[in-house]
Amino acid sequence: MAKNPSLFRKKTVSQIMSEAHKADAESGGLVKTLGVRDLVSLGIAAIIGAGIFSTIGLASFNGGPAVSLLFVFTAIACVFTALSYAQFASTVPVSGSAYTYAYVAFGELFAWIIGWALILEYAVSNMVVAISWSQYFVSMLEGFGIRFPAWLSTNPITAAETFSRLQTEGIDSLNIAEQNTALAYQNAPMIGDWHIIFNLPAGIITLLVTALVYIGIKESRTASNIMVVLKIGVVLLVIGVGAFYVKPANWTPFAPNGIKGVMSGVAAVFFAFIGFDSISTTAEECKDPQRDMPKAMIYTLLICTVLYVLITIVLTGMVNYTELNVNDPLAFVFQRIDMNFMAGVISVSSVIAITSALLVYQLGQPRIWMTMSRDGLLWKRFSKIHPKYHTPSFATIITGLVVGIPALFFEMDFFVDLTSVGTFFAFILVCGGVLYLDYSGISKQSKFRVPYLNGKYLVGLGLITAIVLLFVYGQNVLAEWSDASFVYIIEHKVLTIIFWIAWITLSIMSFKYNFSILPVMGILTNLYLMTELGSSNWLIFVIWLVIGLVIYFSYGYRKSKLAQIEEV
């Protein structure tokens, strides 16, 4: 008779490593070719991508020059998380990223949930990057006098909505870009009553990058390294040249919309940083992952944070923040000061630079699916390694379809917040996982460990200090809560309540178990940033998780290798 398999059955580090080596022996394995420089290059490729070339404009528009501080705050949250990722990567150097880490720390159900969330993170991130690439590509062509058909570079949802506004509110209600979108809808070819309109460049670039990733990691690494050198050159050029056109008056007011305006850019800013966890997905293609991955994650974050802060200060200094609500802010600021040559150089370079971000995300997604498939939680075909190219071939093809098809038909803004939801969720579990590693003694096997700072009293002291400051300086916040209805609190403030409950719980547990304060800070900062995301995104995320749980209980729960081991 079989036992009742546990939802929280765990894998040991030695078990995971043994299975990875066995899979390599059976399939020929992945090619171990990446060093520290390559990993840093892949990390920069993912982080300095659509975030710096597009979403940084929206964040600056909402928060003003003070958004540079939000980059610092978000980077601090990511440093805590990166240290936790680095410890896990040095302990369990396989390709599953946070999914594998959760399997060790929390058990199978949490591993599935985080793996399913990572599927959303990577797929949706690449949709954003592909759509952003399309916008820059079309802009670049216009710079050369080539006008790409608008109905082939616009998503049908935005086009239909804009055309409807044109009909009901008149042309004066639309800006120039919206007028062009409405015109594209009006002039698009039709089949019956159906307007043929989609974002062709986004689909094509996804297809081409997927083909490159399919061919091999060496080719992808070489392409990534070349594009990263180019994109860092562009960013440094913008900072260097733009600094001469900065007008300090544009930095006043520094935070025009207050802290609320600054924090409204959390999704856009955090989206810029999520790429560093993609480094951990290439663990099995790394020459010495236990040594190189921790270094690469920290180096990547430090480099990218400095570049992001400098670029934000320069952008908001060159033009007033109110003008930065555009899809291509780096090119726009130079057009604004009549340096069209620089704007052209940036547009061309941006197309190449954003391609590298797309490349890294397309590398990461199939490798997570491959690892989940090895564990029996997804169908076996996802773990199939191509005999010639030594890449997860089937998973790579499916990734291309999952990313490319939605990128043809949806708008970018819809995806940005949704990406951050899945990422925050993964980051919190990884930070919590390090606390488990320390508590269980598994950390002794780690070649890199998060620096230990005893949080026995500090976490609780921080909680008391935060409450005192809230009552002294947060009268407006308290007034808002006292005036809010129960329904409003449920719809918009549940995460804030969870944040305070989590802090209280961590204070008690830190006192009891002497938790290290750095992973606790990672949990709390990520959880606080989560409270700034819209409730609609959480609803979509919950729906996504429900779909995932249906798949898990109908397939993975029974087919899991651990379930088969538990059978007597």
C-alpha positions as a printed Julia matrix, in Angstrom:
568×3 Matrix{Float64}:
   0.0    0.0     0.0
   1.28   3.47   -0.89
   1.78   6.15    1.66
  -0.11   9.4     1.37
   2.53  11.57   -0.35
   3.33  14.8     1.47
   2.74  18.14   -0.22
   5.88  19.41    1.49
   8.26  16.56    0.65
  11.75  17.97    0.22
  14.87  17.17   -1.72
  18.3   17.08   -0.17
  21.19  18.93   -1.8
  22.99  15.64   -2.52
  19.82  14.22   -4.09
  19.43  17.2    -6.44
  23.1   17.1    -7.45
  22.94  13.34   -8.06
  19.86  13.68  -10.28
  21.44  16.52  -12.26
  24.6   14.44  -12.9
  22.47  11.44  -13.89
  20.46  13.58  -16.34
  23.72  14.88  -17.83
  25.01  11.33  -18.31
  21.8   10.19  -20.0
  21.37  13.15  -22.37
  24.92  14.31  -22.97
  24.28  17.26  -20.68
  24.55  20.99  -21.11
  27.85  22.55  -22.2
  29.88  24.0   -19.3
  31.34  27.12  -20.88
  30.48  30.18  -18.73
  32.91  32.03  -16.46
  32.48  35.06  -14.17
  32.84  37.53  -17.04
  30.21  35.7   -19.09
  27.81  35.54  -16.13
  28.23  39.26  -15.39
  27.66  39.94  -19.08
  24.44  37.89  -19.05
  23.3   39.69  -15.88
  23.96  43.13  -17.34
  22.3   42.02  -20.58
  19.13  41.2   -18.64
  19.13  44.22  -16.3
  20.26  46.96  -18.68
  17.48  46.23  -21.13
  13.92  47.41  -21.57
  14.03  48.94  -18.08
  16.62  51.58  -18.88
  15.49  52.1   -22.46
  11.74  52.45  -21.86
  10.13  52.01  -18.42
  12.58  54.44  -16.79
  10.72  57.24  -18.59
   7.37  56.4   -17.01
   8.96  56.07  -13.55
  10.61  59.51  -13.91
   7.36  61.04  -15.11
   5.53  59.82  -12.01
   8.23  60.39   -9.41
  10.36  63.22  -10.77
  14.13  63.33  -10.13
  13.58  61.55   -6.79
  13.08  58.32   -8.74
  16.9   58.03   -8.64
  16.53  57.33   -4.91
  13.93  54.65   -5.69
  16.54  52.91   -7.83
  18.88  52.95   -4.83
  16.19  51.62   -2.48
  15.2   48.9    -4.93
  18.84  47.99   -5.47
  19.29  47.59   -1.71
  16.33  45.21   -1.66
  17.92  43.34   -4.55
  21.31  43.17   -2.79
  19.72  41.37    0.16
  18.04  39.04   -2.32
  21.17  38.62   -4.46
  23.16  37.52   -1.42
  20.48  34.92   -0.7
  20.48  33.77   -4.34
  24.27  33.58   -4.23
  24.22  31.31   -1.17
  21.69  28.98   -2.78
  23.62  28.98   -6.07
  26.79  27.96   -4.24
  24.87  25.24   -2.37
  22.7   23.83   -5.17
  24.42  24.7    -8.49
  21.7   23.45  -10.87
  19.54  25.26  -13.42
  16.27  25.58  -11.54
  16.92  28.96   -9.89
  14.43  29.8    -7.1
  12.37  26.71   -7.98
  15.17  24.36   -6.96
  16.0   26.44   -3.91
  12.39  26.23   -2.71
  12.45  22.44   -3.19
  15.3   22.22   -0.69
  13.94  24.73    1.82
  10.13  24.49    1.75
   9.15  21.34   -0.09
   7.48  20.34   -3.33
   4.27  22.39   -3.2
   6.16  25.64   -2.64
   8.68  24.59   -5.28
   5.88  24.13   -7.79
   4.29  27.46   -6.87
   7.57  29.32   -7.26
   8.38  27.49  -10.48
   4.97  28.4   -11.86
   5.5   32.02  -10.76
   8.9   32.06  -12.5
   7.26  30.86  -15.71
   5.04  33.94  -15.5
   7.98  36.2   -14.61
  10.19  35.14  -17.49
   7.48  34.85  -20.11
   5.85  38.17  -19.26
   9.23  39.92  -18.94
  10.12  38.84  -22.43
   6.8   40.03  -23.78
   7.59  43.49  -22.38
  11.1   43.39  -23.84
   9.84  42.23  -27.25
   7.21  44.98  -27.4
   9.78  47.59  -26.3
  12.16  46.31  -28.98
   9.46  46.75  -31.58
   8.9   50.39  -30.57
  12.6   51.21  -30.85
  12.91  49.3   -34.12
  10.08  51.25  -35.74
  11.55  54.51  -34.39
  14.96  53.57  -35.81
  13.48  52.9   -39.25
  11.74  56.29  -39.19
  15.14  57.87  -38.5
  16.3   56.39  -41.82
  13.19  57.64  -43.6
  11.53  54.21  -43.7
   7.93  54.21  -42.48
   6.89  50.81  -41.17
   3.13  50.19  -41.59
   1.46  51.28  -38.34
  -1.08  48.45  -38.48
   1.83  45.99  -38.43
   3.49  47.55  -35.35
   0.56  48.24  -33.01
  -1.39  46.01  -30.66
  -5.08  45.69  -31.55
  -6.39  46.38  -28.01
  -4.77  49.81  -27.71
  -5.63  50.66  -31.31
  -9.33  49.82  -30.83
  -9.53  51.74  -27.54
  -7.82  54.8   -29.02
 -10.06  54.76  -32.1
 -13.11  54.54  -29.83
 -11.9   57.6   -27.88
 -11.41  59.45  -31.16
 -15.02  58.77  -32.05
 -16.48  59.74  -28.67
 -14.14  62.5   -27.4
 -12.71  63.99  -30.56
  -9.18  64.37  -31.88
  -8.24  67.02  -29.31
  -8.42  64.4   -26.56
  -5.53  62.42  -28.13
  -1.83  63.21  -28.25
   0.17  62.75  -31.46
   1.11  59.13  -30.72
  -2.5   58.25  -29.92
  -3.72  59.95  -33.07
  -1.33  57.81  -35.12
  -2.55  54.67  -33.33
  -6.19  55.55  -34.02
  -5.32  56.23  -37.65
  -3.58  52.84  -37.88
  -6.77  51.15  -36.69
  -8.87  53.11  -39.16
  -6.61  52.32  -42.13
  -5.84  48.69  -41.27
  -6.91  46.0   -43.79
 -10.08  44.18  -42.83
 -11.54  40.72  -43.11
 -15.28  41.27  -42.77
 -15.66  43.48  -39.69
 -12.31  42.39  -38.26
  -9.39  44.84  -38.4
  -6.07  43.13  -39.17
  -3.66  44.77  -36.75
  -0.78  43.27  -34.74
   2.81  43.9   -33.62
   4.84  42.04  -36.25
   8.37  43.18  -35.19
   7.79  41.89  -31.64
   6.9   38.46  -33.02
   9.81  38.35  -35.47
  12.5   39.3   -32.92
  11.16  36.66  -30.51
  11.4   34.04  -33.27
  14.98  35.02  -34.19
  16.23  35.11  -30.59
  14.55  31.77  -29.83
  16.36  30.27  -32.83
  19.71  31.56  -31.48
  19.02  30.17  -28.0
  18.02  26.84  -29.59
  21.33  26.56  -31.44
  23.5   26.77  -28.32
  24.85  28.47  -25.22
  28.24  29.32  -26.8
  26.61  31.22  -29.63
  24.23  32.93  -27.2
  27.13  33.86  -24.91
  29.15  35.4   -27.75
  26.18  37.39  -29.02
  25.35  38.56  -25.51
  28.92  39.69  -24.78
  29.08  41.77  -27.97
  25.7   43.41  -27.33
  26.54  44.15  -23.68
  29.71  46.02  -24.65
  27.63  48.07  -27.07
  24.83  48.85  -24.62
  27.2   49.92  -21.83
  28.9   52.16  -24.37
  25.55  53.76  -25.22
  24.64  54.31  -21.57
  28.02  55.87  -20.83
  27.67  58.04  -23.94
  24.26  59.27  -22.77
  25.65  60.03  -19.3
  28.82  61.67  -20.6
  27.24  63.83  -23.3
  23.99  64.47  -21.45
  25.83  65.77  -18.37
  26.82  68.89  -20.38
  23.14  69.67  -21.04
  21.86  69.23  -17.5
  19.96  72.19  -16.09
  19.84  71.98  -12.26
  16.51  73.85  -12.34
  14.94  70.68  -13.77
  15.71  68.9   -10.5
  13.32  71.22   -8.67
  10.96  70.08   -7.3
  12.91  66.92   -6.52
   9.84  64.86   -5.58
   6.92  66.76   -7.21
   4.32  64.1    -6.39
   5.7   63.24   -2.97
   6.6   59.78   -1.77
   3.42  58.4    -3.34
   4.54  59.55   -6.78
   8.0   58.08   -6.3
   6.65  54.74   -5.08
   4.19  54.55   -7.99
   7.24  53.77  -10.11
   8.07  50.64   -8.11
   6.87  48.24  -10.81
   8.76  50.04  -13.57
  11.94  50.38  -11.5
  11.84  46.86  -10.1
  11.25  45.49  -13.57
  14.63  46.97  -14.44
  16.38  44.81  -11.82
  14.72  41.41  -12.11
  17.25  40.09  -14.58
  19.92  39.17  -12.05
  18.15  35.96  -11.05
  18.45  34.77  -14.65
  22.15  34.21  -13.91
  21.22  31.32  -11.62
  19.32  29.53  -14.4
  22.61  28.9   -16.27
  24.28  27.13  -13.32
  24.75  23.85  -15.2
  26.5   25.67  -18.06
  28.92  27.41  -15.68
  32.5   26.13  -15.29
  32.6   26.67  -11.52
  29.11  27.78  -10.39
  29.8   27.58   -6.67
  32.65  30.05   -6.96
  31.59  32.22   -9.9
  27.84  32.73   -9.42
  27.96  34.63   -6.12
  30.61  36.97   -7.55
  28.69  37.52  -10.77
  25.42  38.4    -8.99
  27.03  41.01   -6.74
  29.16  42.54   -9.51
  26.14  42.75  -11.8
  23.97  44.54   -9.24
  26.65  47.06   -8.31
  27.42  47.97  -11.93
  23.77  48.27  -12.95
  22.71  50.29   -9.91
  25.39  52.93  -10.52
  24.42  53.16  -14.19
  20.7   53.43  -13.42
  21.12  56.17  -10.82
  23.42  58.21  -13.09
  21.15  57.85  -16.12
  18.08  58.91  -14.12
  19.83  62.0   -12.74
  20.99  62.98  -16.25
  17.59  62.38  -17.9
  15.65  64.4   -15.32
  18.31  67.12  -15.52
  18.22  67.44  -19.31
  14.45  67.87  -19.59
  11.62  68.46  -17.14
  10.26  65.23  -15.68
   6.78  66.03  -17.05
   8.04  65.37  -20.58
   9.42  61.88  -19.94
   6.23  59.83  -20.3
   7.49  58.35  -23.58
   8.46  54.86  -24.75
  12.0   55.84  -25.81
  13.21  58.37  -23.17
  16.93  58.15  -23.99
  16.42  59.06  -27.64
  13.69  61.57  -26.76
  15.84  63.77  -24.49
  18.39  64.29  -27.26
  15.68  65.06  -29.82
  14.35  67.57  -27.29
  17.65  69.46  -27.25
  18.0   69.21  -31.06
  20.77  66.6   -31.06
  19.09  64.36  -33.6
  22.34  62.6   -34.49
  22.72  61.4   -30.89
  19.06  60.41  -30.83
  19.64  58.36  -33.97
  22.71  56.64  -32.55
  20.77  55.76  -29.39
  17.8   54.41  -31.34
  20.0   52.11  -33.43
  22.03  50.99  -30.41
  18.91  50.48  -28.31
  17.52  47.98  -30.79
  20.66  45.88  -30.39
  20.87  46.42  -26.62
  17.29  45.36  -25.93
  17.87  42.27  -28.05
  20.43  41.07  -25.5
  17.87  41.3   -22.68
  15.45  39.24  -24.75
  18.21  36.71  -25.31
  18.93  36.21  -21.61
  15.28  35.78  -20.63
  14.81  33.27  -23.45
  17.8   31.38  -22.06
  16.39  31.28  -18.53
  12.83  30.15  -19.12
  13.49  26.77  -20.82
  16.06  25.81  -18.19
  13.55  26.22  -15.38
  11.04  24.1   -17.3
  13.78  21.54  -17.94
  14.51  21.24  -14.2
  10.83  20.95  -13.28
  10.43  18.25  -15.92
  13.38  16.3   -14.51
  11.58  16.24  -11.17
   8.47  14.81  -12.8
   6.34  17.92  -12.24
   6.12  18.75  -15.97
   5.95  16.48  -18.99
   9.15  14.59  -19.88
   9.57  16.34  -23.22
  10.45  19.59  -21.44
  13.69  18.0   -20.17
  14.75  16.72  -23.58
  18.27  17.87  -24.51
  19.09  18.3   -28.2
  21.76  15.72  -29.18
  23.68  18.19  -31.37
  23.13  21.62  -29.78
  22.98  20.45  -26.13
  20.11  22.8   -25.28
  16.61  22.03  -23.87
  15.15  22.0   -27.37
  11.43  21.37  -26.83
  11.26  23.77  -23.86
  12.99  26.46  -25.95
  10.47  26.13  -28.78
   7.52  26.32  -26.38
   9.08  29.39  -24.73
   9.26  31.1   -28.11
   5.56  30.44  -28.72
   4.49  31.47  -25.2
   6.33  34.79  -25.54
   5.95  35.55  -29.23
   2.2   35.07  -29.68
   1.02  37.39  -26.83
   3.66  39.98  -27.85
   1.86  40.24  -31.2
  -1.42  41.31  -29.64
  -1.01  42.92  -26.18
   0.25  46.27  -24.87
   3.39  46.66  -22.74
   1.84  48.45  -19.75
  -0.39  45.44  -19.04
   2.63  43.23  -18.46
   5.05  45.4   -16.44
   3.25  45.23  -13.07
   2.39  41.56  -13.58
   6.06  40.72  -14.06
   6.98  42.34  -10.75
   4.34  40.37   -8.83
   5.87  37.0    -9.71
   9.38  38.29   -9.11
   8.67  39.67   -5.63
   7.08  36.35   -4.73
  10.19  34.44   -5.84
  12.58  36.84   -4.09
  10.76  36.57   -0.75
  10.85  32.77   -0.82
  14.57  32.73   -1.66
  15.36  35.07    1.27
  13.18  32.95    3.56
  14.91  29.85    2.25
  18.29  31.1     3.49
  16.83  31.4     6.99
  15.83  27.74    6.69
  19.31  26.76    5.46
  20.84  28.43    8.5
  18.31  26.92   10.91
  18.63  23.39    9.5
  22.42  23.45    9.26
  22.47  23.02    5.47
  24.39  26.32    5.25
  27.5   24.42    6.34
  27.57  22.95    2.81
  27.47  26.41    1.19
  30.67  27.68   -0.39
  29.27  31.2    -0.13
  27.16  32.37    2.81
  25.16  35.52    3.43
  27.19  37.5     6.01
  25.7   36.69    9.41
  24.48  39.63   11.5
  22.45  38.51   14.48
  18.93  39.95   14.24
  17.77  38.66   17.63
  16.98  42.17   18.89
  17.46  44.31   15.77
  14.38  43.07   13.85
  12.05  43.79   16.79
  13.78  47.11   17.51
  13.27  48.09   13.88
   9.57  47.24   14.17
   9.13  49.4    17.28
  11.02  52.28   15.61
   8.83  52.03   12.48
   5.63  52.12   14.55
   6.83  55.18   16.52
   7.8   57.0    13.31
   4.42  56.14   11.8
   2.55  57.72   14.71
   4.84  60.78   14.8
   5.21  61.52   11.07
   2.49  59.44    9.41
  -0.67  61.24   10.5
  -1.89  61.44    6.9
  -1.47  57.69    6.49
  -3.3   56.96    9.75
  -6.1   59.35    8.73
  -6.44  57.56    5.39
  -6.8   54.23    7.19
  -9.34  55.54    9.68
 -11.49  56.95    6.85
 -11.23  53.85    4.66
 -14.13  51.44    4.4
 -13.73  47.74    5.07
 -14.26  46.97    1.36
 -11.56  49.49    0.36
  -9.08  47.98    2.83
  -9.76  44.47    1.51
  -9.31  45.63   -2.1
  -6.25  47.87   -1.68
  -4.58  47.42    1.71
  -4.44  43.68    2.37
  -0.77  43.49    1.41
   0.07  46.32    3.81
  -1.59  44.36    6.62
   0.37  41.25    5.58
   3.58  43.32    5.63
   3.06  44.37    9.28
   2.01  40.84   10.31
   5.14  39.45    8.62
   7.35  41.96   10.43
   5.82  41.04   13.81
   6.22  37.33   13.04
   9.83  37.75   11.92
  10.6   39.79   15.05
   9.38  36.94   17.26
  11.15  34.25   15.21
  14.38  36.27   15.05
  14.36  36.57   18.84
  13.7   32.85   19.19
  16.04  31.48   16.49
  18.69  34.25   16.15
  17.91  34.84   12.47
  20.46  36.68   10.36
  19.16  40.19    9.72
  20.14  40.43    6.03
  17.7   37.76    4.69
  15.03  39.22    7.0
  15.68  42.66    5.48
  15.34  41.06    2.05
  11.93  39.63    2.95
  10.66  42.91    4.44
  11.91  45.24    1.69
  10.51  43.02   -1.07
   7.23  42.66    0.81
   6.99  46.44    1.28
   7.63  47.04   -2.42
   4.9   44.51   -3.18
   2.37  46.66   -1.32
   2.86  49.37   -3.95
   1.58  47.2    -6.8
  -2.03  47.4    -7.98
  -4.59  44.94   -6.67
  -5.68  44.01  -10.21
  -2.23  42.54  -10.85
  -2.56  40.39   -7.76
  -5.92  39.13   -8.94
  -4.38  38.02  -12.24
  -1.47  36.45  -10.35
  -3.85  34.51   -8.09
  -5.73  33.25  -11.15
  -2.38  32.17  -12.64
  -1.52  30.3    -9.43
  -4.9   28.55   -9.38
  -4.3   27.32  -12.94
  -0.87  26.11  -11.83
  -2.27  24.25   -8.84
  -4.81  22.5   -11.08
  -1.94  21.28  -13.27
   0.1   20.25  -10.24
  -2.64  18.21   -8.58
  -3.77  16.63  -11.84
  -0.24  15.71  -13.01
   2.81  16.72  -10.97
   1.53  15.52   -7.58
   1.25  11.95   -8.92
   4.16  11.94  -11.38
   6.7   13.58   -9.08
   9.84  11.48   -8.6
   9.55  12.01   -4.87
   6.0   10.62   -4.95
   7.28   7.49   -6.67
  10.03   7.13   -4.05
   7.43   7.38   -1.27
   5.4    4.49   -2.71
   5.93   1.26   -0.78
